[in-house]
Amino acid sequence: MEPYQNYTRDIVAGMRGKTTGAFFDFDGTIIATHSVKDMFLERFRTGEITGQEIFDLGDLISRYLLKFGDFEDAIAAAVRNLKGMSELRLATMGEKVSREHLTGQIFPEIRAVIKAHQRKGHTVAIVSSATRYQVESLAEELGIEHILCTELELMNGKLTGRLDGKACYGENKLTAVREFAKERRVSPKKSYFYSNGSEDVAVMEAVGHPVAVNPDSKLASIARESGWREIHLDSRGMVGVGDVVRSLFIYGSVLPFLAAGLPIRALGVSERDATNFSLTAWSSVAAAIARLKLIVEGEEHIWSNRPAVFIFNHQSSIDVLITAKLLREDIVGVAKKEIKYQLPMGPAFTYAGAVFIDRDHVGDPEQALRPAIDALHTGRSVVIAPEGTRSQNGNLKQFKYGAFHLAQQAGVPIVPIIIHNAQDALPYKGLFVRPAQVQVTVLKPIHTDSWATSEVESKAREIRRRYLEVLGQTDEHEQASVA
């Protein structure tokens, strides 16, 4: 079972093969923002923006939002301001903006839709009035090979300030889709087109499966009259009051819920049982408030061999809530020592008996892990992220070997927890938790009591390869080594 099935059900039930196209508008459809704004702000921060550019951007945005005047002329005016800039500079800027701003604005539901089309073998393409430098990095992250966009003219590696051809907008976008479909032998009548803007009506009328995503008022009206499917999403975009309140509760309620165990400890309940009560209560209530739905495969493996060392891939700060919700009781966390001094998680981890590790100066590894080994010997399980720190883009980082030595020394199993899309709930460096469906795979316990110490690192690499396989990722570290 996978997340967001209500958005992908029709695709899964439909036809397979490359002759079915899946075309996606970019700004406002794949991402809940407008990439030109983020590119502009990046140039503004570096002091590259002139007064003329501010005027031209305002004109461009106004024509787009209000649907007046010639939008193609506004695009051409904005491009003139880039005359003389090196392509390398623009490409580097695009990668930075994508990594720091746009990735966190991908609608998780649309990401799931894209994956569903890819699994069906459809020909997937982004079709946008944006330039390649705005789109390319995110297309690569989403595994989308084909980009139909507004191209910029180059001479000797620098922009001339002119378009290379016509802006990919309105009727020109329809022409681009038709030419691409003919070249790739894609059937428009079997194809899908996703867009949020009425300027794309011509393309939507040309395909068999038009889908309006958060449509503007004109497109919404046309979609209703034409019987087109509509998708309304609020998982990204402007943060609302509800998102702020939800996030403050999740973070701020950790200590109060742990403190709730104090009264029952005064009545003779053990410290361990009181902590279990607090952790279960917090994770259940916080997940409900967060509108965090876990879709778990292999949940039985969480309970079949305890105590154990539970390892998880670290994609987001929300992983703390995800693992607490999954494991619920008799667990001890292992965290980097810096967290000990961070509010509110530091005091909460300390109260719950977490083990803090100095990642740079561990000294004797066996001695550093002694508190965790002692916890395992008392029947409590240990949960740890072998990557040591969060991944910026969700791709699996290299594993450190402490968790595997710990399991081997204590003679307990390792249980791999594979989190697929935690960043849907809380992106890297995000502050506010958004509603999400997070897919989790729990693998069978891996027994370590027969491991020799000399085998630990090779066993850890085998387990990491299993993570990559389940996540459908390639090993970036090995690719870099080959390069």
Phi, psi and omega in degrees: 000137183238161182288159173062036183295334178294341177266340187249355188303314182294324179293314181300323182278352186272194185284154175259165169111158185289344180285350172266124179263151173230102185255133184234125164297163186255286183294125179083352181244301173280318179245149182267038179206181177243116189299331180297326178295316182290325175294319179298314182296326177294318178291326178297319180296332181267004176075024184266353189272135176258167177299324179297321180294321178299317178297314183294323178294318177301319179295318180299312182295318180298314181296324180291311185289320185266353177057048177234159177070188181263105183295327180296323176297321179294321176297314181299321179294320179294323181291327179302330181290348181266003182304130178093347178288141178285146178298323180300318179298316181292321179294318178297318178297318179299319178296318180294314180297319179298313183294317189269339187231312190282323182304318180289352180256007175290128174295121180299328178295321179287325174302317179295321178297315178300314179298321180297318176296319181296320179294333177277000179078019180287158175275110187256134181215147169265131179236112190213150173284349177291167178273166178302328184288339175275331193258326197300315183297318180290324177299318178297317179299323181275358180074026181262119185279324192259131178230122172249116190207180174282121182260147181254141180285139181237149172215119181055041175079006180235153180284138180272348184088009179238159174282148172262092187093207182257155176297138182278077187212143176061230181298329178295327177294319177298317178300317180298318180295316181297317180293320178296314181299319180295317181296322184264003181058044176264135180272113178303324183290339175266356191265166180246147171222129182247127180205158177252353190241144180293343177294347182258013183302320182301319179291319181296326178288340184271349182250163181280338185227076176281140180228122179268119183254116184043057189293147171293171189300320181292316179295322179300318179295315180295319181299317180295317180294326185269351181076024179282154178288142176239141175237126179244121186236141174229018184282349177221178180098205185299133180284130180262173179301320180299322179295320180294312181297317180301313183292319178298322179294315183300312181287316188283345184270355183301305182295316177302321179291322176294321178295336180295342178281345183296315180300320181286335173293325177295339179268008174103000177288140183295156178302320181295314180293323179294319178295319176301317179300312183295315183294316179296317181296313181297312184295325180290312182291316182296320179295322178293316179296322180288348188055045180260114178254124178263128176252104194248127172253128180085027183299334180299334182288344178293331188250351191284333183219082176246147359288159181208169170259110178270124178246147180217150175280136192259101181257335192201158174295340179288350178302330178300314179291320181298311182290325177296319179295323181287313191269323167067317188212157177054049179231151176231129179272150172244125186222160176293150188296335182299329182294334183303334186252011180258136177266142357266357190291327181302302178301323180295314178298317180299313180300322183278002175086024181296154176257125182256130185244135171275107187292334185266334184225066184281346181064234177282111183304319181297319179291321180296327182269001185305315179300325178290320177298318178298320179297318178297322181290341176269003177098000177268147178268158180246138177240132187208148176259107185293345175289335177087332181207166183291148171277137180288327187239009181088349178283141186293129177271175176294147178272141165271160193259000184303316182298325184283321173297321179300311180296318181295317180293323181275348180069034181243161180288159168257132177243108180283127173251121184250112180263123188275321192210049179298333182291348172296326180275321181210100182296164177304129183067009176286154179253334189244130180282132180246153178303139182201155169252116185250126180272134180228135174243126177252120181276165179298147177303140178252113184283137186245359188292345178260000181288138167274153180303324181291344182268348191303313185292322178292323176296320179297320179293324176297318180293320178298321178298326177293321175302312181301319180297313182292322180283347182071033182250157171261164183274102181298325182295315180293322177299318179296323180294320179295318180297000000 
